[in-house]
C-alpha cells in the first residue's frame, strides 16, 4: 500500500485494489465532511437513499450500528494514495442459499468517481466470488452510461423497470444488471 501511516498499527484495511482500499466504516467517519457529501443534491442525484430527506448525524449513527449482519456488510471506500474516505459500498440482501447479493455504492467525493469506482467494483467482485463464494451479484441504476461501464467488466443487463423512480418531477426507468461468478472469471 502507498499510504503513509505514522504507526504500523494504524493500517486498517480489509481489501485493497490498485488505487483504492476498503475498510470497516468507523465511528470517526461520522464527521461534517461525510454529512456534507451525503446531503449534496448534485453528488447524490441518483441515490434513492440520500436524496429525499436530509441525512443527520443521528441518521448516520443509526446507520453505523447496522453496518454488518449475516445478510449485509458495508465498507468505507478510501484512496490508497491519500487515505481519504470518499464513499461507501455494500453487499445487501445476501442470500446464502441461492448465493446472491445486491451491490450498492455511493461515492460522495466527485473527483473519485471514474477510475476509483472501477477499482471498487473489482475489489467487491473478487471478495464476493472468491471469499464469500457467491454465485451472482445484482445491481440497478438510472445513471446514464453506468450499464456500459458494468458491461465492460462482465455484467449483463437483466431488464428495465419502466418509470420506476421519481426524479425531478418525472418518472424514469431503472436498469437492472448482474454478473455471474463464471462471467467474472472470464473477464478477470
N, C-alpha and C positions, 0 to 999 in steps of 0.2 A: 504494500500500500504506500501511496505517496503522501500520506498525511503526516504532518509534523506534530507528534504528541510530545508534550513535555515529560510525561511519565508513561512508561511502557504499560502500566496498569490502566491507563485511560483509553486504550484501544478497545472500543466497543463496536463490534460489527458482527453481523450474523452471516451474511453472504456478500460477496463482492463481485463486481464486474470490472470492465476496463476503466471506466471513469466514474462509476457510482458504487455505493455500497448501501446495504440495507442493515438496519439495526432495530432493536426494540424501540418503540415510542417511549419516551421518558417524561416524567412529570415536569422536568425542566424545559421540555419543549412547549409547554403551555405558557407562552410569552406573548407580548404585544405584537411582535412581527408575525407570528403564526396566526393570531387572530386577524391581523390586517390582511393577510393573503386569503384567509378563509372567507372574509367579508367583502373582498374586492369583486364587484359585479363583472368586471371585464375579464379577470382571471378565471372566474367561475361561471362564465356564461353558459357552459354546457353541463354544469354539475347540478343534479337534482337535489343533492344533499345540502348544499351551502348557498343556494340562491334565493330560496323562498323567504326564509326568516333569518335575521341576523344571528350569527354564532356568538355566544357569550363565553366568558371564562368558565362559568358553571357548566355550560354545554360541553366544553372541552374536557372538564374534569370528569363528567359522566361518561363521555366517550372513552376517555383513558381507562376508566375502570372496566370497560368491556372490550379491550383490545385483543384479548385472546380467550378462546374457548375451544371445545373439541370440534366446532364447526366454523371457526372464524379466527383469522390471525391478521394483525395489522403491523406493518413495518414503517419506520421512518426512512425516507429516502435522503441520502446525503451525497454530496460531491466529494470524491476521493481527494481531489487537489486541495480543497479549502475546508472540508469538514462541515460545510453549511448544510443544515437540514432544510430542504426545499420542497418537500412533498411527502405524501404517504401513499402506500399501496396496500392492498389487502386481497386475501383469498376468502371469499364469503360463501356461505351455504355449502360447506364441504360435506359431500355425501360419500361416506366411507364405504357404503355397499356398492354404489354404482361408480365410485371413484371419479367424481366430477366436482368442480368448484367454479365459482364465478370470480374473475379477475377484475379488480377496480383500481383506479389510480387517480390521484389528484396532485398535479404539480402546480404549486402555488407561486413559484418564482419564475416569471416568464422566460428569462434567459436560459433556464434549464430544460425547457421544452425542446424536443427535437432529438439530438443525439443521446441525451441523458434518458429520455423516455425509451428509446430503443434498447439501451443498456439495461434499464429496469425490467423491461419485458423479457429480455434474455435471461436475466437472473431469476425472475419469478418462474419462468417456464422450466428452467433447469431444476429449481427447488421443487416445483410441483410434480414433475415427472421422474426425477432421479432420486429425490429424498422421500417425498410423500407417496410415491408410486401411484399418482393419479393417472387416469386414463384420458381425461378431457378437461380443458379449460374453456369457459364461455365468457363472452363479453358483449357489450352493446354500446352504441354511441350514435350521436347525431352530428358529430363533428365532421365537417367536410374534409375529405382526404384521409381520415383515420382508417377506413377499411382498406384502402390501397396500401397503407403502411403495414397493417397487420398481414395482408395477403403476401407481401414480400417476405414475411417471416413465417409463412406456412399456415396462417389462419385462413379459414374459408367462411364466406357469407352463408348463413343458415336461413335467413329470412328477414322480413321487414314487418315491423308492427306499424301499420299505417296510422298517421295522425295520432300518435300515441302520447306525445309530450306537448305541453302548452308552453310556448316560448314567445315572449314579446308580442302578445296579442294574437298569435295564431298557433295552430296545431302542426307539429312536424313529425316526420317518420323517425322511428328508432330502428337502426340497422343492427341485427344480431349476428354475431360471428363466433367461431370456435376454432380450437386446434386440438387434434387428437395426438396422443403420445407418439404414434407411429409417424405422423406428419412432422412433428418436432424433430424426430431422429433423422428424417430425410434432409431437412434444411440446416441442421446443426453443423 
